Amino acid sequence: MKHSFNIVANHKPATLERVLRVVRHRGFALQTFNVSASDSEQVAIELTVTGERPIATLQTQLDKLYDIAHLELIPANADAQSAGIRA
């Protein structure tokens, strides 16, 4: 199943490594990973993963990371709605 996150994190040297490590250790495969500097102190991360495990497992672990300022799980149907696809 495919899941997407929007993350705001502190701009520290190891922050991206930590996020990627948690994704891998929790058994999810990375599909997309976009990073942009929102200002000098923070970065915005858009992350899409796939996996069979409960997404709450990954969400909880990412939220525990010290440098994560904000974490938002994007509902699965939000992608279809934003693309203008009707069911």
ROPA-215447 format. One record per residue (C-alpha): residue number from 1; residue in three letters; x, z, y. Coordinates in Angstrom, 1 decimal, always signed. Each point is the difference from the previous one (the first is absolute). Layout:
N
   num   residu       px       pz       py
   NUM      ALA        X        Z        Y
...
//
This chain:
87
   num   residu       px       pz       py
     1      MET     +0.0     +0.0     +0.0
     2      LYS     +1.2     -0.8     +3.5
     3      HIS     +0.3     +2.6     +2.7
     4      SER     +1.2     -0.1     +3.7
     5      PHE     +1.3     +2.7     +2.3
     6      ASN     +0.7     +0.1     +3.7
     7      ILE     +2.8     +2.5     +0.7
     8      VAL     +1.6     +1.3     +3.2
     9      ALA     +3.3     +1.6     -0.7
    10      ASN     +2.9     +1.5     +1.9
    11      HIS     +2.8     -2.5     +0.5
    12      LYS     +2.7     +1.6     -2.1
    13      PRO     +2.7     -1.7     -2.1
    14      ALA     -1.4     +0.9     -3.4
    15      THR     -3.7     -0.1     +0.6
    16      LEU     -0.6     -3.5     -1.4
    17      GLU     +2.1     +0.9     -3.1
    18      ARG     -2.1     +3.1     -0.6
    19      VAL     -3.3     -1.9     +0.3
    20      LEU     +1.2     -2.7     -2.5
    21      ARG     +1.4     +2.6     -2.4
    22      VAL     -3.4     +1.8     -0.1
    23      VAL     -1.8     -3.2     -0.7
    24      ARG     +2.3     -0.8     -2.9
    25      HIS     +0.1     +3.5     -1.4
    26      ARG     -3.8     +0.2     +0.0
    27      GLY     -0.3     -3.2     -2.1
    28      PHE     -1.2     -2.5     +2.6
    29      ALA     +1.2     -3.5     +0.7
    30      LEU     +0.7     -1.0     +3.6
    31      GLN     -1.9     -3.2     +1.1
    32      THR     +0.6     +0.0     +3.8
    33      PHE     +2.1     +2.1     +2.3
    34      ASN     +0.0     -0.6     +3.7
    35      VAL     +1.8     +2.2     +2.5
    36      SER     -0.1     -0.2     +3.8
    37      ALA     +1.5     +2.4     +2.6
    38      SER     -2.9     +1.4     +2.0
    39      ASP     +2.4     +1.8     +2.3
    40      SER     +3.5     +1.4     -0.2
    41      GLU     -1.1     +3.1     -2.0
    42      GLN     -2.6     -1.4     -2.4
    43      VAL     -0.6     -3.0     -2.3
    44      ALA     -3.2     -1.5     -1.2
    45      ILE     -0.1     -0.9     -3.7
    46      GLU     -2.6     -2.2     -1.7
    47      LEU     +0.3     +0.4     -3.8
    48      THR     -1.9     -1.6     -2.8
    49      VAL     +0.5     +1.1     -3.6
    50      THR     -1.5     -0.7     -3.4
    51      GLY     -0.3     +2.3     -3.0
    52      GLU     -2.3     +1.6     -2.6
    53      ARG     +0.7     +3.6     +1.0
    54      PRO     -2.4     +1.9     +2.3
    55      ILE     +0.9     -0.9     +3.6
    56      ALA     -0.5     +3.6     +1.0
    57      THR     +3.2     +0.8     -1.8
    58      LEU     +2.0     -2.3     +2.3
    59      GLN     -1.9     +1.0     +3.1
    60      THR     +0.7     +3.7     -0.5
    61      GLN     +3.7     -0.6     -0.6
    62      LEU     +0.4     -2.3     +3.0
    63      ASP     -1.8     +2.5     +2.2
    64      LYS     +2.5     +2.8     -1.1
    65      LEU     +3.0     -2.0     +1.3
    66      TYR     +1.4     +1.8     +3.0
    67      ASP     +0.3     -3.0     +2.3
    68      ILE     -3.5     -1.3     -0.6
    69      ALA     -2.0     +0.6     +3.2
    70      HIS     -3.2     -1.7     -1.0
    71      LEU     -1.2     -1.6     -3.3
    72      GLU     -3.2     -2.0     -0.4
    73      LEU     -1.3     -1.5     -3.3
    74      ILE     -1.8     -3.3     +0.8
    75      PRO     -3.2     -0.4     -2.1
    76      ALA     +0.2     -2.9     -2.5
    77      ASN     -2.9     -1.8     +1.6
    78      ALA     +1.4     +0.2     +3.5
    79      ASP     +2.3     -3.0     -0.7
    80      ALA     -2.9     -2.2     -1.0
    81      GLN     -2.0     +1.1     +3.1
    82      SER     +2.8     -0.7     +2.4
    83      ALA     +0.5     -3.4     -1.5
    84      GLY     -3.7     -0.8     +0.6
    85      ILE     -0.8     -0.4     -3.7
    86      ARG     -3.6     +0.9     -0.9
    87      ALA     -1.0     +1.2     -3.4
//
